[in-house]
Amino acid sequence: MNKLIGRLVIFFVGLPLVVGIVLFLPYQHHLALNLLCVLASALGAAECANLYKIKGSPVKPVQAALLGILGPAAQTLATSFNLNPHIVPAAIIAGVLWLLISLIFVPESRFPHAVDKFRSGCALVLYPGVLLLWIIRLDSVPILVFLLIVIANDSLAWVFGTLFGKGNRGIIPVSPNKSAAGFCGGLIASIIVGIGAVFIVPDAFNSRTMPPVLSGFLLGIITGIIAIFGDLAESALKRSVNVKDSGVLIPGRGGILDSIDSISMAAPVYYLLYSFMFR
């Protein structure tokens, strides 16, 4: 019941809220949405740090949040305030250098954990922050289509899994409750949104290299597959430390990372597909 409530809240409250931010607050190249990505990166990185802590790789939550926002914050400055785009790789490099330099001043008693600290810190820079920053580089219509592809995938996967997944679960050991029916339903939803986009908003999704149906199909199915992988990858992280949810910020849903896992992993793939096929 709690999972159902969480999904309904995301669908009927979270999705319209994000759509409203994209449509009605487009100022400074969607500064409001960009700051939301920065906040999600900070909270997601902090939740990741809690997972790493269970495995003996402690990174303080504040430090984790700072590492997590390096990429999205720099991309926001570049996109919304027209700063030099080189600020993005510069911020990421600065974070890695800071991690390396900090190892020099580790107390002798902590020497055995230096490698774990560096490894965890680098991971926090990348996930979810560097993955989410690609949303900030998109325009209004592509952002909305991306969100619809991913959220429709998740919603229809749950519906198909609930209705038709009884005898085909457990095909992926890392997430035994997921079913083949659910995967198929999610991909069908993503394909429908992808194909629909090229006909409903052809100005933004006009491919000069392939037929509209094929371009929409590829956009939908590839983004949908990566979104599914994002959900499964986060499940693997949680199972490795024997926790059910990444956090408790969203009742019935878990943590922030539980809600942005598919979005963060699919964002760079969608951005590249869109850039190659429609720009």
C-alpha positions in Angstrom: 0.0 0.0 0.0 2.8 2.4 0.9 4.5 1.7 -2.5 1.2 2.4 -4.3 0.8 5.7 -2.4 4.3 6.7 -3.3 3.8 6.0 -7.0 0.5 7.9 -7.0 2.2 10.9 -5.3 5.0 10.9 -7.8 2.6 10.7 -10.8 -0.1 13.1 -9.6 2.0 15.6 -7.7 5.7 15.2 -8.6 5.3 15.0 -12.3 2.9 18.0 -12.7 5.1 20.0 -10.4 8.2 19.4 -12.5 6.2 20.0 -15.7 4.9 23.3 -14.3 8.5 24.3 -13.4 9.6 23.6 -16.9 6.7 25.4 -18.6 6.1 28.3 -16.4 9.6 29.1 -15.0 11.8 29.0 -18.1 13.8 32.1 -17.0 17.6 32.0 -17.1 17.4 28.8 -19.2 15.3 27.0 -16.6 17.2 28.1 -13.6 14.5 26.8 -11.2 14.7 23.3 -12.7 18.5 23.4 -12.8 18.6 24.2 -9.1 16.2 21.3 -8.5 18.8 19.1 -10.2 21.5 20.5 -8.0 19.4 19.8 -4.9 18.6 16.2 -6.1 22.3 15.6 -6.7 23.3 16.8 -3.2 20.7 14.7 -1.5 21.3 11.7 -3.7 25.1 11.9 -3.1 24.5 12.1 0.6 22.3 8.9 0.4 25.0 7.2 -1.6 27.6 8.1 1.1 25.4 6.4 3.7 25.4 3.2 1.6 29.2 3.4 1.2 29.5 3.9 5.0 28.0 0.5 5.6 30.8 -1.0 3.6 33.5 0.8 5.6 34.1 3.7 3.2 33.0 6.7 5.3 32.4 10.1 3.6 30.7 12.7 5.7 27.2 13.7 4.3 28.1 17.3 3.9 31.3 16.4 2.0 29.3 14.0 -0.1 26.7 16.6 -1.0 29.4 19.1 -2.0 31.1 16.5 -4.2 27.7 15.6 -5.7 26.8 19.1 -6.8 30.1 19.9 -8.5 28.9 18.9 -12.0 25.3 20.2 -11.8 26.2 23.4 -10.1 28.9 24.2 -12.6 26.6 23.3 -15.5 24.0 25.6 -14.1 26.5 28.5 -14.0 27.5 27.8 -17.6 23.9 27.4 -18.9 21.9 29.9 -16.8 24.5 32.6 -16.4 26.5 32.1 -19.7 29.8 31.3 -18.0 32.5 29.6 -20.0 31.4 25.9 -20.4 34.9 24.8 -19.5 33.8 25.5 -15.9 32.1 22.1 -15.9 35.2 19.9 -16.4 37.2 22.3 -14.3 34.8 21.8 -11.3 35.0 18.0 -11.7 38.8 18.1 -11.9 38.9 20.4 -8.8 36.9 17.8 -6.9 39.2 15.0 -7.8 42.3 17.1 -7.0 40.7 18.0 -3.6 40.2 14.3 -2.8 43.8 13.5 -3.7 45.3 16.4 -1.7 43.1 15.6 1.3 44.8 12.2 1.4 48.1 13.8 2.3 46.7 15.1 5.6 45.0 11.8 6.6 46.1 10.8 10.2 48.3 7.7 10.3 45.6 5.7 11.9 43.4 6.2 8.8 46.1 5.3 6.2 44.5 1.9 5.5 41.2 3.7 4.5 42.8 6.3 2.1 42.0 4.3 -1.0 38.4 3.7 0.1 38.0 7.4 0.7 39.3 8.4 -2.7 37.3 5.7 -4.5 34.1 6.7 -2.7 34.7 10.4 -3.3 35.2 9.9 -7.0 32.0 7.8 -7.2 30.1 10.6 -5.4 31.3 13.2 -8.0 29.9 11.0 -10.8 26.7 9.5 -9.4 24.2 11.0 -9.5 25.6 14.5 -10.1 27.5 14.2 -13.4 24.8 12.1 -14.9 22.0 14.5 -13.9 23.8 17.6 -15.3 22.8 16.5 -18.9 19.2 17.5 -18.1 20.4 21.1 -17.5 21.7 21.2 -21.1 18.3 20.4 -22.7 15.6 22.8 -23.8 12.0 22.8 -22.6 10.3 20.4 -25.0 13.1 17.8 -25.0 13.1 17.9 -21.2 9.4 17.2 -21.0 9.7 14.3 -23.5 12.6 12.9 -21.6 10.7 12.9 -18.3 7.6 11.4 -19.9 9.7 8.6 -21.5 11.2 7.7 -18.1 8.2 8.2 -15.9 5.8 6.4 -18.3 8.3 3.5 -18.4 8.3 3.2 -14.6 4.5 3.6 -14.3 3.5 1.1 -17.0 6.2 -1.3 -15.8 4.6 -1.3 -12.4 1.1 -1.8 -13.9 2.1 -4.7 -16.2 4.2 -6.3 -13.5 1.2 -6.1 -11.1 -1.3 -7.5 -13.6 0.8 -10.0 -15.6 4.0 -10.6 -13.7 3.0 -13.3 -11.3 4.8 -16.2 -13.2 7.7 -14.3 -14.7 9.5 -12.6 -11.8 13.1 -13.2 -10.7 14.7 -13.0 -14.1 17.2 -10.4 -12.7 18.6 -11.7 -9.4 19.5 -8.2 -8.2 15.8 -7.2 -8.2 13.8 -10.4 -7.9 10.4 -8.6 -7.7 10.9 -7.2 -11.2 9.1 -9.2 -14.0 9.5 -9.8 -17.7 6.0 -8.4 -18.1 6.9 -5.3 -16.3 10.0 -4.7 -18.5 7.9 -5.2 -21.6 5.2 -2.8 -20.4 7.8 -0.1 -19.5 9.4 -0.3 -22.9 6.1 -0.2 -24.7 5.3 3.1 -22.8 8.7 4.6 -23.7 8.3 3.7 -27.4 4.8 5.2 -27.5 6.1 8.5 -26.0 9.2 8.5 -28.3 7.1 8.0 -31.5 4.4 10.4 -30.3 7.0 13.1 -29.8 8.2 13.2 -33.4 4.6 13.7 -34.6 3.2 15.9 -31.8 6.3 18.3 -31.7 8.0 17.8 -35.0 9.8 21.2 -34.7 11.9 19.8 -31.8 12.1 16.2 -33.1 12.7 16.4 -36.8 15.3 13.9 -37.9 17.1 14.6 -41.2 18.7 11.2 -41.4 15.9 8.6 -40.8 12.1 8.3 -41.0 10.1 9.8 -38.1 8.8 6.5 -36.8 12.2 5.0 -36.7 13.8 7.9 -34.9 11.1 8.1 -32.3 11.2 4.3 -31.8 15.0 4.4 -31.2 14.8 7.4 -28.9 12.1 5.7 -26.9 13.4 2.2 -26.7 17.1 3.1 -26.0 16.2 5.7 -23.4 13.7 3.2 -21.8 16.2 0.4 -21.6 18.8 2.6 -19.9 16.1 3.9 -17.5 15.4 0.3 -16.5 19.2 -0.3 -16.1 19.3 2.8 -13.8 16.7 1.3 -11.5 18.4 -2.1 -11.5 21.8 -0.6 -10.9 20.6 1.3 -7.8 19.0 -1.9 -6.6 22.4 -3.6 -6.9 23.9 -0.9 -4.7 21.2 -1.3 -2.1 21.4 -5.1 -2.1 25.1 -5.0 -1.6 24.6 -3.4 1.8 21.3 -5.1 2.6 19.0 -2.1 2.7 15.6 -1.7 1.1 15.6 2.0 0.4 18.3 4.6 -0.1 16.6 6.9 2.3 13.4 8.0 4.0 12.7 11.4 2.5 9.8 10.3 0.3 7.1 8.3 2.2 6.1 5.2 0.4 9.0 5.7 -2.1 12.2 5.7 -0.1 15.0 8.2 -0.7 15.7 10.7 -3.4 18.0 8.2 -5.1 15.1 5.8 -5.3 13.2 8.4 -7.4 16.0 9.7 -9.6 17.9 6.4 -10.3 16.3 5.9 -13.7 16.4 9.6 -14.6 20.1 10.1 -13.7 21.3 7.1 -15.7 19.1 7.8 -18.8 19.8 11.6 -18.9 23.2 11.5 -20.7 22.1 8.7 -23.1 18.9 10.7 -24.0 20.9 13.9 -24.5 23.4 12.2 -26.9 20.6 10.5 -28.8 18.7 13.7 -29.1 21.8 15.6 -30.2 22.8 13.1 -32.9 19.3 12.5 -34.3 17.4 15.8 -34.0 19.9 18.7 -33.8 
